[in-house]
Amino acid sequence: MPAGFRAGGLAAGIKASGRPDLAVIVTTGGPAAAAAVFTPNAFAAAPVKLSRAHLTATSSDPRGGFGWAEAIVSTSGSANAATGPAGEADQLEVGRLLSNAIGIPVTRTLHLSTGVIGTRLPLERVASGLAAIVPILSDDDAALEAAAIALRTTDSVTKIATTTVELPGTDGRPVTVTVSGIAKGVGMIHPRMATMLSVILTDAAAAPGTLWGLLRPAAARTWNQLSVDGDTSTNDTVFVLASGASGAAPVEAGSAGAARLGAAIEAIARDLARQQAADGEGASTLITATVTGARDDAEARAVARAIVSSSLVKAAAHGRDPNWGRIAGAAGNARLADAAVLEAAGLPTAEAAARAGSPATVDATILRISIAGHLVYDGSAGGPVTFDRAAARAAMDAPEVVIALDLGLGSGAGEAFGCDLTEAYVIENSEYTT
């Protein structure tokens, strides 16, 4: 747990199962700098809309990407999406309940919800849960883990990651800064800005706008490269809060300190994204696609993303079938991300707009494909390569299958994370609401 935060999680009765479903994270030393990325889904949930509004209210950023916050509340079991004005009023009431319990302005609350779309929050249970959880919030590691557990819906394991980085203190001496993250989401996940729920906490000091500038490219290179089933949620949200409680000097945009903090945030994001892919609904195998030799990084990421998003590739991975034709087909269909994602990853605005959705360049005459360490296609050598199919199948029978492509066109590199498609995924989602 980074310094400057308290957290907790418990069962408030939102879920019929009785499992933990309410999490709260609060700051201990006043407002923390906050940044966020959200789903672009047209049915964006009430918590997404309210969090955007609160970030705008505390920073005047019209995009709702950054501001100040003193508390995060997460409810699991009801998405509070597509619930109309009544659902938005419910979410605001959750904010009021939390702000009253802690003694902070309601605009300094941020919100997460996950669960069935179209269901209203049981406000009485949420109110009782908040009354019970606020007095027992703690600043230890177990409290952060409890919050991570309460985020979960169909996740089979709790997802948490932590790292440290040294930054200059206010006196110039090095200070150890902690960056920790929790996440949920193993279904309804596909690359579009966030693709699940996550909270990253750090005791570094940074202005909200600077923090947003670190989060957006990190999300573009990690969570936007994660696909479980091709569906983007109505509730996708990532928050980063910086308490400044470590004693480190504030990082300035473009500085070496900002680069180190940004790398730590991205390391946490990547770790959590891999955990989510490995725990995909019904999954038995993590699929990692690595692409090198692209014309640039944006095209490499597009090809990697197309591979892990392919239902045919995912099915082949489940059957331990080294069917390189499906990989080649997916690579040949790859298209660059949305303009907002390309811009977040570093492309100039005009270039991002011009290239959004355009085909990635793939040349079959020089492309090389390897599956689980076995070269299966080499365009420069005529195409298909004779390989030991039984050995390749055996190598694919592992917790992680790496599919590696060398496009032979330049120095661009990228990666993406997915999972195999199994019968268990269909079974789990065929009766999700019943």
Secondary structure, DSSP 8 states (H G I E B T S, - for coil): --TTEEEEEE--S-STT----EEEEEESSS-EEEEEEE---TT--HHHHHHHHHHHHHH--TT--EEEESEEEEEEEE---S-HHHHHHHHHHHHHHHHHHHTS-GGGEEEEEEEETT----HHHHHHHHHHHGGG-BSSHHHHHHHHHHH-SS-SS-EEEEEEEEEEBTTSSEEEEEEEEEEE-SSS--SSS--SEEEEEE---B-HHHHHHHHHHHHHHTGGGB-SSS---SS-EEEEEE--TT-B--B-TTSHHHHHHHHHHHHHHHHHHHHHHHT-TT---EEEEEEEEESSHHHHHHHHHHHHH-HHHHHHHHTT---HHHHHHHHHT-B---HHHHHHTT--HHHHHHHTT-B----TTT-EEEETTEEEEEGGGTEE----HHHHHHHHSSSEEEEEEE--SSSEEEEEEEE---HHHHHHHHTTT-
